[in-house]
């Protein structure tokens, strides 16, 4: 059945496409490379390979900036644009402030670089707080949390799936408080951090995961030199394969291990940019275009900062460039030629510090530069020619540049995320990071002096030494404490760090631990006669490099009586020897059977004796011997069984005898512990709740703003659309003068209101105004739509009725074998066609009698319903015809098969009679008769007829489609010719040899 052309129905039908975002079957994980200047996000999702997320500007990295202005929050490039005009409202380079107290040298340097911020100290924690206005304060964790949430939104928009799990990169020199602060920010952002990963380890993993085949058991050492925006890191790593045992199986997988590390926390591209900014400011002040100092203007400083960053990039590729800023200060423009030599002269002191991280990495790894197999540069600042020249001189060979300097860390971290997360299976690649700040435990012990007095001694024990790989768990035992005590977790020997870095790192005491419940535990177990074995502290350095004290427990040993079976009576040596010999002879007697398999208890050996290959003449003799052997075996087995029963009876008597023996068991009792962080206190539950509420209020206000803007834009667009269409001929004919005047007046009123007092209203107000205007304009819009599409709809209904009438006529004159329908069904279809035709004529007459500005009498929805009714009836009849025809064809095929079988049976009977007659004739004549070849061939061949195929030709009364009548006769002749050829082929292939 051919469906008529009803394209107009697309306007009547509504197709709802449901896109399920974040379905339960999909698992998406992301990584966030959170740098000082840029944020890079990578994702891995089902069906989506590891890839970098594009932001709304279709760029692969986003500036780590956040700004607030007039209740509007912006990120990335938009935030930087806002920051040019309102620098104090734009927050960036926040990573350096994470986990720092207000008196830290890094915070002082930040204040010097950006003097327009109002930075205060948190009254409870002593950390950095930005005062945004009189009523609003933002902690560094809150600002970074908003950026992390923005990164999550970018990833969700990119994959169209819900995301929560992630891996975040941090500098390897982040200490405990800085790492905890990043985890706090992630919690505020609603992220589940699978792991914090050092940027150098992420880069090394990214480099190795695409070179698995090149890694073998021989260590391959590579030095990665990463100079970013605010810091420089030199890392020595080793690649080699290692064997690990997982679930009972030994696997060989590649592993990257951090061997050495050197870094400079303040050496990076931002410091070079700052020096270039100050140089431009100095030159502008020297010109004296204005009496004001450019360094005292926050907006001018922001403009200079932006131009210095652009100039730094350009001078990396060009020897000189013209720097120009319009309206730098007091509407005065600024232009200055700057060459590369001038830029390098400004950074001479910085270039002298380039080699120091390399030397520190070699010292910590106890290696020489000659032991390094490759030297690879990473980070945006390594693109500066002078930096590459210095590194080239240190290395003495070609520098490696075969890695994406911007995206390596993000791609390595997302591979790690896929490995740690659920829903993905990746090839194993082990990563062993190294401890940068050693950790030790300090506690006091009372010692007795020679004079009998008691003094207190501070004992220090190393917990995680410098260079130890993590993740790792360690247990420390306190043997001399029998009462409640306390100890400190501190940083260990930091002599490898400079004094400046010691101040920057804030390497103070980490935490104080008070252990309680020791006295009561000892008293309890001493009364039970237990012997104390010390107090164990379980420490864990997890994948994030964060130290945690998971449990404190007291361990005791005590002796208990346990029931044990008495040892069985020992057999004499002669009895054992006799038993062994008897078993040996019994085994030899059982040998010689047909086939015997014996397996030892471990299932390791299989012995098979196969005596089945024998001579044919000796088979009978072998059978007799086997029977005799079986009889002997049965007798021997019976005798041994009786002996075993006697012996087991004796053993059962002995099993009933038990004795009590002392046994040492270990008893553990968990103790209470109270941990107090001494470096920077973590946010309390109340502070966390307040911060979450603050961020949720910001998100709610942002959602309301977006909804308000969308409602306002919709109203504004609808006003313009109505004003424009009212001047079109179709809309003038479909409306009256009064209706057009009323709509134009409302549009004019709303147009003035939306730009005046309605400029900043709630979304509900805009929606209400939209509803009032649409109540007047939508009826006109609907009438125009009806008038434009009615002719095509009427034509479609007419075509359907014509086809349906033709179908009914063919059904009435069909031959008896093709009568598939009852009279009631035919009459029902005919009545539906007649009623539809009458309905259409009446509605067309009513429609022609009224004006175009009146509501139509013949509506598209009504036409669609009539079309649907006809279509349902036709489909019902066509389906019934197909089912009935298939049933009749099946019955005919079964009858023909039955007739064929009867015919074959008759032919077989005739052949049998002829054979019997020929045999009797031969016996009577007593001689041989020559067989009649022609008769034999006739009897041995059966002619089968091919079942005729049902052809649906053009004359079938149920072909509901347009046909080309002029070609029917030619098509029939072609079909007849094809049928004749098929019948001839069938006749040739129907003679089957029996």
Secondary structure, 3 states (H helix, E strand, C coil): CCCCCCHHHHHCCCCCCCCCCCCCCCCEEEEEEECCCEEEEEEEECCEEEEECCCCCCCCCEECEEEEECCEEEEHHHHHHHHHHCHHHEEECCHHHCCCECCCHHHHHHHHHCCCCCEEECCCCCEEEEECCCCCEEEHHHHHHHHHHHHHHHHHHHHCCCCCEEEEEECCCCCHHHHHHHHHHHHHCCCEEEEEEEHHHHHHHHHHHCCHHHCCCCCEEEEEEEECCCCEEEEEEEEEEEEEEECCEEEEEEEEEEEEEEEECCCCHHHHHHHHHHHHHHHHHHHCCCCCCHHHCHHHHHHHHHHHHHHHHHHHHCCEEEEEEEEEECCEEEEEEEEHHHHHHHCHHHHCCCCHHHHHHHHHHCCCHHHCCEEEEECHHHHCHHHHHHHHHHHCCCCECCCCCCCHHHHHHHHHHHHHCCCCCCCCEEEEEECCCCEEEEEEEEEECCCCCEEEEEEEEEEECCCCEECEEEEEEECCCCCCEEEEEEECCCCCCCHHHHHHHCCCCCEEEEEECHHHHHHHHHHCCCEEEEEEEEEEECCCCCEEEEEEEEEEEEEEEEEEECCCCCCCHHHHHHHHHHHHHHHHHHCCCCEEEEECCCCCCEEEEECCCCCHHHHHHHHHHHHHHHHHHHHHHHHHHHHHHHHHHHHHHHHCCEEEEEEEEEEEEECEEEEEECCCCCCCHHHHHHHHHHHHHHHHHHHHHHHHHHHHHHHHHHHHHHHHHCCCHHHHHCCCHHHHHHHHHHHHHHHHHHCCCCCCCCHHHHHHHHHHHHHHHHHHHHHHHHHHHHHHHHHHHHHHHHHHHHHHHHHHCCCHHHCCCCHHHHHHHHHHHHHHHHHHHHHHHHHHCCCCCCCCCCCHHHHHHHHHHHHHHHHHHHHHHHHHHHHHHHHHHHHHHHHHHHHHHHHHHHHHHHHHHHHHHHHHHCCCCCCCHHHHHHHCEEECCCCCCCCCCCCCCCCCCCCCHHHHHHHHHHHHHHHHHHHHHHHHHCEEEC
